[in-house]
């Protein structure tokens, strides 16, 4: 068994070792294992006649490491490429060798012997149960000496340390982008390959990551497992609940280094940062207006197409945006979850509450550059500036009349369409404007109900 045959067997052993180490989060020790294999082959396995042959070196083009055994060299190259052709159809785990996949399949086919008495989860191996129990005991024995953060496993700490060192050893060979973790590089490569291996069996939509598919499925099931303990609102995803909780706490952890403005979500800060660069990536071919954010640009296009895809099932009113529909629904439910701490007045939107609180403080921080007049809201300033410019950007689709504000244009267009969307609950009469309905209800129907009859 000396010579090349011994090398082949030990090569298979080393490949099996890779998969076992990856299951245990110890891939960082792979090179050490390969070196041991190479030393064993070079020093113990070769016969004297074989040792006398000229030594052949195989050098890795990626990291420069040399090998005297071709099988060890090929194994090392697989480590760089992440080649794992065998996939488990039960849990999507992948393996380098088919024999390792066969061993892994036993996990799905045999009875789990060790059960957690805290949550009922079962495990095939006792050491896996012991590792799992640390979740309940909150035992995190591995501590980062840079920031003091604790970790369950040494491998997690090793990966975390890269945050402090700035080390990014994994490079994309397509675009040169570097990553701290190999898993992040593997995910990134799907951008170039377009690979979306995880498909929804309800709507056939495909995803790059299994976790994204799991979250997507909740759209079909309607599952909302995460509930706010302040207002009872339920969410599909935990991180959305975490974002929502900041509405109640007022926390804004993401701050712009340029102007000091703070945000509840990192995505909002990222969008805001584009305003400092002055780069507007999206330009409307109808009116020439430019936008930083893709979402805002798409909503703007609907002002030209008249598309209003979000419909209220209570009164039939249509909206440009989903958040506008959500706010509108509170008209029907009478929900006012945002309450002023100074006067107790409730509001349907957080933004309206903030503007209201400015009225208590008297702060008008939006100033007209033409006349110096100040306003509580940016939208009020923009409407005012049209006084100086004479601009009336909103044009009726039925006639040539133009308006300073979109809502004025919408009210005017009802003259052409004859739409009377607001109905009186008392007499059934319908109106084109909500303000007219309020006036009618107060001055006609309610008065006639409260007036004494002739018999009295």
HUVEN-V698753 format. One record per residue. RES is the residue in three letters. PHI is phi in degrees with one decimal (999 if undefined). D_LAST is the distance of its C-alpha to the last C-alpha in Angstrom with 1 decimal. Layout:
BEGIN
res->RES phi->PHI d_last->D_LAST
res->RES phi->PHI d_last->D_LAST
END
This chain:
BEGIN
res->UNK phi->999 d_last->117.3
res->UNK phi->-77.9 d_last->118.4
res->UNK phi->74.3 d_last->117.9
res->UNK phi->-55.6 d_last->115.3
res->UNK phi->-62.8 d_last->114.2
res->UNK phi->-62.2 d_last->113.4
res->UNK phi->-63.0 d_last->111.5
res->UNK phi->-61.2 d_last->109.4
res->UNK phi->-64.6 d_last->108.5
res->UNK phi->-68.6 d_last->107.6
res->UNK phi->-60.9 d_last->105.6
res->UNK phi->-65.6 d_last->103.4
res->UNK phi->-60.4 d_last->103.1
res->UNK phi->-67.1 d_last->101.9
res->UNK phi->-64.1 d_last->99.3
res->UNK phi->-62.9 d_last->98.0
res->UNK phi->-62.4 d_last->97.9
res->UNK phi->-57.5 d_last->95.7
res->UNK phi->-64.2 d_last->93.0
res->UNK phi->-64.2 d_last->93.2
res->UNK phi->-66.7 d_last->93.0
res->UNK phi->-67.0 d_last->90.0
res->UNK phi->-62.6 d_last->88.2
res->UNK phi->-96.6 d_last->88.8
res->UNK phi->68.6 d_last->87.9
res->UNK phi->-122.8 d_last->91.5
res->UNK phi->-64.2 d_last->92.4
res->UNK phi->-63.0 d_last->93.5
res->UNK phi->-96.4 d_last->96.7
res->UNK phi->-61.6 d_last->97.7
res->UNK phi->-61.9 d_last->100.4
res->UNK phi->-61.8 d_last->101.9
res->UNK phi->-65.1 d_last->102.1
res->UNK phi->-64.9 d_last->103.7
res->UNK phi->-62.3 d_last->106.2
res->UNK phi->-61.3 d_last->107.2
res->UNK phi->-61.2 d_last->107.6
res->UNK phi->-64.7 d_last->109.8
res->UNK phi->-62.4 d_last->111.9
res->UNK phi->-62.0 d_last->112.4
res->UNK phi->-67.3 d_last->113.5
res->UNK phi->-72.7 d_last->115.7
res->UNK phi->-106.5 d_last->117.4
res->UNK phi->-114.9 d_last->117.5
res->UNK phi->-83.9 d_last->117.1
res->UNK phi->-81.2 d_last->119.7
res->UNK phi->-75.1 d_last->123.3
res->UNK phi->-57.0 d_last->126.1
res->UNK phi->-67.4 d_last->127.0
res->UNK phi->-72.5 d_last->123.5
res->UNK phi->-65.4 d_last->123.3
res->UNK phi->-77.5 d_last->126.3
res->UNK phi->-71.1 d_last->124.5
res->UNK phi->-61.1 d_last->123.2
res->UNK phi->-75.5 d_last->119.7
res->UNK phi->-107.9 d_last->117.0
res->UNK phi->-113.0 d_last->113.9
res->UNK phi->-115.3 d_last->110.5
res->UNK phi->-109.7 d_last->108.3
res->UNK phi->-71.5 d_last->104.5
res->UNK phi->-71.4 d_last->103.6
res->UNK phi->-90.0 d_last->100.2
res->UNK phi->-123.7 d_last->101.3
res->UNK phi->83.6 d_last->105.1
res->UNK phi->-69.7 d_last->105.7
res->UNK phi->-109.9 d_last->109.0
res->UNK phi->-137.7 d_last->109.8
res->UNK phi->-94.6 d_last->113.1
res->UNK phi->-112.3 d_last->111.5
res->UNK phi->-63.2 d_last->109.9
res->UNK phi->-65.3 d_last->107.5
res->UNK phi->-64.7 d_last->106.3
res->UNK phi->-62.2 d_last->105.9
res->UNK phi->-63.9 d_last->103.8
res->UNK phi->-62.6 d_last->101.6
res->UNK phi->-63.4 d_last->101.1
res->UNK phi->-62.0 d_last->100.0
res->UNK phi->-61.2 d_last->97.4
res->UNK phi->-62.4 d_last->96.0
res->UNK phi->-67.8 d_last->95.4
res->UNK phi->-78.5 d_last->94.0
res->UNK phi->68.2 d_last->91.8
res->UNK phi->-68.8 d_last->93.1
res->UNK phi->-146.7 d_last->91.5
res->UNK phi->-82.5 d_last->91.6
res->UNK phi->-106.0 d_last->90.5
res->UNK phi->-116.3 d_last->86.8
res->UNK phi->-77.8 d_last->85.1
res->UNK phi->-82.0 d_last->82.7
res->UNK phi->-95.0 d_last->80.7
res->UNK phi->-132.4 d_last->79.9
res->UNK phi->68.1 d_last->81.4
res->UNK phi->-71.4 d_last->84.0
res->UNK phi->-119.4 d_last->87.2
res->UNK phi->-138.2 d_last->90.9
res->UNK phi->-75.1 d_last->94.2
res->UNK phi->-113.5 d_last->96.1
res->UNK phi->-64.6 d_last->95.2
res->UNK phi->-62.5 d_last->96.7
res->UNK phi->-69.6 d_last->94.2
res->UNK phi->-62.3 d_last->91.3
res->UNK phi->-61.1 d_last->92.7
res->UNK phi->-64.7 d_last->92.8
res->UNK phi->-62.1 d_last->89.3
res->UNK phi->-60.7 d_last->88.0
res->UNK phi->-62.7 d_last->88.9
res->UNK phi->-60.6 d_last->86.0
res->UNK phi->-80.8 d_last->83.6
res->UNK phi->-101.8 d_last->85.6
res->UNK phi->-110.0 d_last->86.4
res->UNK phi->-73.2 d_last->84.5
res->UNK phi->-75.4 d_last->83.2
res->UNK phi->-93.2 d_last->85.0
res->UNK phi->-119.1 d_last->83.3
res->UNK phi->-116.6 d_last->79.6
res->UNK phi->-74.2 d_last->77.6
res->UNK phi->-80.2 d_last->76.0
res->UNK phi->-91.2 d_last->73.3
res->UNK phi->-127.4 d_last->71.8
res->UNK phi->84.4 d_last->73.8
res->UNK phi->-68.9 d_last->75.5
res->UNK phi->-111.3 d_last->79.0
res->UNK phi->-138.0 d_last->82.3
res->UNK phi->-76.1 d_last->85.7
res->UNK phi->-114.1 d_last->87.7
res->UNK phi->-65.0 d_last->87.4
res->UNK phi->-65.2 d_last->87.9
res->UNK phi->-66.5 d_last->84.9
res->UNK phi->-63.0 d_last->82.8
res->UNK phi->-59.8 d_last->84.2
res->UNK phi->-65.8 d_last->83.3
res->UNK phi->-64.0 d_last->79.8
res->UNK phi->-59.9 d_last->79.3
res->UNK phi->-64.4 d_last->79.5
res->UNK phi->-62.8 d_last->76.1
res->UNK phi->-79.7 d_last->74.6
res->UNK phi->-83.9 d_last->76.9
res->UNK phi->56.5 d_last->76.3
res->UNK phi->-80.3 d_last->80.0
res->UNK phi->-127.7 d_last->81.1
res->UNK phi->-77.7 d_last->84.7
res->UNK phi->-104.4 d_last->85.6
res->UNK phi->-113.5 d_last->84.7
res->UNK phi->-76.7 d_last->85.0
res->UNK phi->-80.6 d_last->87.1
res->UNK phi->-92.5 d_last->85.5
res->UNK phi->-125.9 d_last->81.8
res->UNK phi->83.0 d_last->81.7
res->UNK phi->-69.6 d_last->79.7
res->UNK phi->-105.8 d_last->80.5
res->UNK phi->-136.4 d_last->81.2
res->UNK phi->-70.0 d_last->81.6
res->UNK phi->-125.9 d_last->84.7
res->UNK phi->-62.5 d_last->87.6
res->UNK phi->-60.5 d_last->87.2
res->UNK phi->-64.2 d_last->83.7
res->UNK phi->-63.8 d_last->85.1
res->UNK phi->-58.7 d_last->87.9
res->UNK phi->-67.6 d_last->85.5
res->UNK phi->-62.5 d_last->83.3
res->UNK phi->-56.4 d_last->86.3
res->UNK phi->-63.3 d_last->86.5
res->UNK phi->-62.9 d_last->83.3
res->UNK phi->-78.6 d_last->85.3
res->UNK phi->-81.4 d_last->88.6
res->UNK phi->73.5 d_last->87.0
res->UNK phi->-67.9 d_last->89.4
res->UNK phi->-134.6 d_last->88.6
res->UNK phi->-79.7 d_last->91.5
res->UNK phi->-105.9 d_last->90.0
res->UNK phi->-114.9 d_last->90.3
res->UNK phi->-75.4 d_last->88.9
res->UNK phi->-80.9 d_last->91.9
res->UNK phi->-95.1 d_last->89.7
res->UNK phi->-125.3 d_last->88.1
res->UNK phi->84.8 d_last->89.6
res->UNK phi->-66.1 d_last->86.5
res->UNK phi->-111.3 d_last->87.2
res->UNK phi->-136.4 d_last->85.4
res->UNK phi->-75.9 d_last->85.7
res->UNK phi->-120.4 d_last->85.2
res->UNK phi->-63.2 d_last->86.8
res->UNK phi->-60.9 d_last->83.6
res->UNK phi->-67.9 d_last->81.9
res->UNK phi->-64.4 d_last->84.8
res->UNK phi->-59.2 d_last->84.5
res->UNK phi->-64.4 d_last->80.8
res->UNK phi->-62.0 d_last->81.6
res->UNK phi->-58.8 d_last->84.2
res->UNK phi->-66.3 d_last->81.5
res->UNK phi->-63.8 d_last->80.3
res->UNK phi->-78.8 d_last->83.7
res->UNK phi->-83.3 d_last->84.1
res->UNK phi->73.0 d_last->80.5
res->UNK phi->-69.6 d_last->80.7
res->UNK phi->-135.2 d_last->77.4
res->UNK phi->-77.0 d_last->78.6
res->UNK phi->-107.6 d_last->75.3
res->UNK phi->-111.8 d_last->73.1
res->UNK phi->-77.8 d_last->69.6
res->UNK phi->-81.4 d_last->69.7
res->UNK phi->-93.9 d_last->66.1
res->UNK phi->-128.4 d_last->66.3
res->UNK phi->69.7 d_last->70.0
res->UNK phi->-66.6 d_last->69.4
res->UNK phi->-113.7 d_last->72.4
res->UNK phi->-135.7 d_last->73.0
res->UNK phi->-76.1 d_last->75.9
res->UNK phi->-121.6 d_last->75.1
res->UNK phi->-63.5 d_last->74.1
res->UNK phi->-60.9 d_last->71.6
res->UNK phi->-65.5 d_last->69.7
res->UNK phi->-64.2 d_last->69.6
res->UNK phi->-58.6 d_last->68.3
res->UNK phi->-69.3 d_last->65.4
res->UNK phi->-61.9 d_last->64.8
res->UNK phi->-57.7 d_last->64.4
res->UNK phi->-63.2 d_last->61.3
res->UNK phi->-63.6 d_last->59.5
res->UNK phi->-78.4 d_last->60.0
res->UNK phi->-81.6 d_last->59.3
res->UNK phi->74.4 d_last->56.2
res->UNK phi->-67.5 d_last->57.7
res->UNK phi->-133.3 d_last->56.4
res->UNK phi->-80.3 d_last->58.3
res->UNK phi->-107.8 d_last->57.9
res->UNK phi->-116.6 d_last->54.6
res->UNK phi->-77.7 d_last->53.5
res->UNK phi->-82.0 d_last->52.9
res->UNK phi->-93.8 d_last->50.6
res->UNK phi->-124.4 d_last->48.0
res->UNK phi->83.5 d_last->49.1
res->UNK phi->-65.7 d_last->50.0
res->UNK phi->-110.9 d_last->52.8
res->UNK phi->-136.0 d_last->55.9
res->UNK phi->-77.9 d_last->58.8
res->UNK phi->-120.9 d_last->61.4
res->UNK phi->-66.3 d_last->62.2
res->UNK phi->-69.3 d_last->63.2
res->UNK phi->-71.0 d_last->59.8
res->UNK phi->-61.0 d_last->58.2
res->UNK phi->-59.9 d_last->60.5
res->UNK phi->-63.4 d_last->59.5
res->UNK phi->-62.0 d_last->55.8
res->UNK phi->-59.1 d_last->56.3
res->UNK phi->-69.1 d_last->57.4
res->UNK phi->-62.8 d_last->53.8
res->UNK phi->-77.6 d_last->52.9
res->UNK phi->-84.7 d_last->56.1
res->UNK phi->77.6 d_last->56.4
res->UNK phi->-70.7 d_last->60.1
res->UNK phi->-134.8 d_last->61.9
res->UNK phi->-79.2 d_last->65.5
res->UNK phi->-105.6 d_last->66.8
res->UNK phi->-114.6 d_last->67.7
res->UNK phi->-76.0 d_last->69.2
res->UNK phi->-73.7 d_last->72.6
res->UNK phi->-82.2 d_last->72.3
res->UNK phi->-125.2 d_last->69.0
res->UNK phi->83.4 d_last->67.8
res->UNK phi->-70.8 d_last->64.6
res->UNK phi->-115.1 d_last->63.6
res->UNK phi->-138.1 d_last->62.1
res->UNK phi->-79.3 d_last->60.9
res->UNK phi->-125.3 d_last->63.0
res->UNK phi->-63.6 d_last->66.6
res->UNK phi->-61.7 d_last->65.9
res->UNK phi->-65.3 d_last->63.6
res->UNK phi->-64.5 d_last->66.4
res->UNK phi->-59.8 d_last->68.8
res->UNK phi->-64.1 d_last->66.6
res->UNK phi->-62.6 d_last->66.1
res->UNK phi->-59.1 d_last->69.9
res->UNK phi->-64.8 d_last->70.4
res->UNK phi->-68.4 d_last->68.5
res->UNK phi->-80.0 d_last->71.5
res->UNK phi->-76.0 d_last->74.1
res->UNK phi->78.2 d_last->72.5
res->UNK phi->-82.5 d_last->73.3
res->UNK phi->-117.0 d_last->70.7
res->UNK phi->-79.4 d_last->71.8
res->UNK phi->-120.3 d_last->69.3
res->UNK phi->-120.5 d_last->68.9
res->UNK phi->-75.3 d_last->66.5
res->UNK phi->-81.1 d_last->68.4
res->UNK phi->-91.5 d_last->65.4
res->UNK phi->-125.7 d_last->64.7
res->UNK phi->83.4 d_last->67.5
res->UNK phi->-70.2 d_last->65.4
res->UNK phi->-112.2 d_last->67.1
res->UNK phi->-137.6 d_last->65.9
res->UNK phi->-82.9 d_last->67.3
res->UNK phi->-95.2 d_last->65.4
res->UNK phi->-63.0 d_last->65.7
res->UNK phi->-61.6 d_last->62.1
res->UNK phi->-66.0 d_last->60.6
res->UNK phi->-62.0 d_last->62.9
res->UNK phi->-62.5 d_last->61.6
res->UNK phi->-64.3 d_last->58.0
res->UNK phi->-59.4 d_last->59.0
res->UNK phi->-59.1 d_last->60.5
res->UNK phi->-68.3 d_last->57.2
res->UNK phi->-66.8 d_last->55.8
res->UNK phi->-85.3 d_last->58.4
res->UNK phi->-81.6 d_last->58.1
res->UNK phi->65.9 d_last->54.3
res->UNK phi->-72.4 d_last->54.7
res->UNK phi->-133.7 d_last->51.7
res->UNK phi->-78.6 d_last->52.9
res->UNK phi->-107.9 d_last->50.2
res->UNK phi->-112.6 d_last->47.1
res->UNK phi->-81.8 d_last->43.7
res->UNK phi->-81.7 d_last->42.8
res->UNK phi->-92.0 d_last->39.1
res->UNK phi->-127.3 d_last->38.4
res->UNK phi->84.8 d_last->41.8
res->UNK phi->-69.3 d_last->42.7
res->UNK phi->-108.3 d_last->46.4
res->UNK phi->-136.1 d_last->48.4
res->UNK phi->-71.6 d_last->51.9
res->UNK phi->-125.9 d_last->52.5
res->UNK phi->-65.8 d_last->51.8
res->UNK phi->-67.9 d_last->50.7
res->UNK phi->-67.0 d_last->48.1
res->UNK phi->-65.0 d_last->46.7
res->UNK phi->-59.5 d_last->46.6
res->UNK phi->-64.9 d_last->44.8
res->UNK phi->-63.4 d_last->42.3
res->UNK phi->-58.7 d_last->41.5
res->UNK phi->-68.0 d_last->40.2
res->UNK phi->-63.6 d_last->37.3
res->UNK phi->-78.2 d_last->36.2
res->UNK phi->-85.5 d_last->37.1
res->UNK phi->62.4 d_last->35.7
res->UNK phi->-74.3 d_last->39.0
res->UNK phi->-136.5 d_last->40.2
res->UNK phi->-77.3 d_last->43.4
res->UNK phi->-103.7 d_last->44.9
res->UNK phi->-112.1 d_last->43.6
res->UNK phi->-71.3 d_last->44.5
res->UNK phi->-74.5 d_last->46.3
res->UNK phi->-91.9 d_last->45.4
res->UNK phi->-124.8 d_last->41.6
res->UNK phi->82.9 d_last->40.6
res->UNK phi->-70.9 d_last->39.3
res->UNK phi->-102.4 d_last->40.0
res->UNK phi->-136.5 d_last->41.5
res->UNK phi->-79.8 d_last->42.4
res->UNK phi->-124.0 d_last->45.9
res->UNK phi->-62.4 d_last->48.6
res->UNK phi->-60.8 d_last->49.6
res->UNK phi->-66.5 d_last->46.1
res->UNK phi->-61.1 d_last->46.3
res->UNK phi->-62.3 d_last->49.7
res->UNK phi->-63.9 d_last->48.5
res->UNK phi->-60.0 d_last->45.6
res->UNK phi->-64.8 d_last->48.0
res->UNK phi->-64.4 d_last->50.1
res->UNK phi->-68.3 d_last->47.2
res->UNK phi->-66.4 d_last->47.3
res->UNK phi->-82.2 d_last->51.1
res->UNK phi->80.0 d_last->51.0
res->UNK phi->-79.1 d_last->53.8
res->UNK phi->-120.4 d_last->54.1
res->UNK phi->-98.0 d_last->57.3
res->UNK phi->-110.4 d_last->57.2
res->UNK phi->-114.1 d_last->58.9
res->UNK phi->-75.4 d_last->59.4
res->UNK phi->-74.2 d_last->63.2
res->UNK phi->-86.4 d_last->62.6
res->UNK phi->-123.7 d_last->60.5
res->UNK phi->83.4 d_last->60.1
res->UNK phi->-66.3 d_last->56.3
res->UNK phi->-111.8 d_last->55.2
res->UNK phi->-141.0 d_last->52.7
res->UNK phi->-74.5 d_last->51.3
res->UNK phi->-122.4 d_last->52.0
res->UNK phi->-64.7 d_last->54.9
res->UNK phi->-63.5 d_last->52.5
res->UNK phi->-65.8 d_last->51.0
res->UNK phi->-64.3 d_last->54.5
res->UNK phi->-63.3 d_last->55.6
res->UNK phi->-64.2 d_last->52.6
res->UNK phi->-62.9 d_last->53.5
res->UNK phi->-62.3 d_last->57.2
res->UNK phi->-67.0 d_last->56.4
res->UNK phi->-62.0 d_last->55.6
res->UNK phi->-78.0 d_last->59.3
res->UNK phi->-87.4 d_last->60.7
res->UNK phi->73.9 d_last->58.3
res->UNK phi->-71.3 d_last->58.4
res->UNK phi->-133.1 d_last->55.7
res->UNK phi->-76.1 d_last->57.0
res->UNK phi->-103.1 d_last->54.1
res->UNK phi->-107.4 d_last->54.5
res->UNK phi->-64.6 d_last->52.1
res->UNK phi->-78.5 d_last->53.7
res->UNK phi->-107.4 d_last->52.4
res->UNK phi->-141.1 d_last->53.2
res->UNK phi->-89.9 d_last->55.4
res->UNK phi->-68.3 d_last->52.6
res->UNK phi->-120.8 d_last->53.4
res->UNK phi->-139.4 d_last->51.3
res->UNK phi->-74.9 d_last->52.0
res->UNK phi->-124.0 d_last->50.0
res->UNK phi->-63.5 d_last->49.7
res->UNK phi->-66.1 d_last->46.0
res->UNK phi->-67.5 d_last->45.6
res->UNK phi->-63.7 d_last->47.9
res->UNK phi->-62.3 d_last->45.9
res->UNK phi->-63.2 d_last->42.6
res->UNK phi->-64.6 d_last->44.5
res->UNK phi->-62.7 d_last->46.1
res->UNK phi->-67.7 d_last->42.7
res->UNK phi->-64.2 d_last->42.6
res->UNK phi->-75.1 d_last->45.7
res->UNK phi->-81.7 d_last->44.8
res->UNK phi->73.5 d_last->41.2
res->UNK phi->-68.0 d_last->40.4
res->UNK phi->-128.4 d_last->36.7
res->UNK phi->-84.5 d_last->37.0
res->UNK phi->-107.0 d_last->33.7
res->UNK phi->-112.5 d_last->30.7
res->UNK phi->-78.3 d_last->27.0
res->UNK phi->-72.2 d_last->26.0
res->UNK phi->-90.4 d_last->22.3
res->UNK phi->-112.8 d_last->23.0
res->UNK phi->86.1 d_last->26.8
res->UNK phi->-65.9 d_last->27.8
res->UNK phi->-117.1 d_last->31.2
res->UNK phi->-138.1 d_last->32.9
res->UNK phi->-80.5 d_last->36.5
res->UNK phi->-122.7 d_last->36.0
res->UNK phi->-65.7 d_last->34.3
res->UNK phi->-64.1 d_last->33.2
res->UNK phi->-68.0 d_last->31.4
res->UNK phi->-63.2 d_last->29.6
res->UNK phi->-59.5 d_last->28.5
res->UNK phi->-63.7 d_last->27.3
res->UNK phi->-61.9 d_last->25.4
res->UNK phi->-61.0 d_last->23.7
res->UNK phi->-71.2 d_last->22.8
res->UNK phi->-94.1 d_last->21.7
res->UNK phi->-115.5 d_last->20.2
res->UNK phi->-69.6 d_last->19.2
res->UNK phi->-68.4 d_last->18.1
res->UNK phi->-66.1 d_last->16.2
res->UNK phi->-69.4 d_last->14.3
res->UNK phi->-72.0 d_last->13.5
res->UNK phi->-85.1 d_last->12.3
res->UNK phi->-70.3 d_last->10.2
res->UNK phi->-69.6 d_last->6.4
res->UNK phi->-78.6 d_last->5.4
res->UNK phi->-64.9 d_last->5.4
res->UNK phi->-66.2 d_last->3.8
res->UNK phi->-75.1 d_last->0.0
END
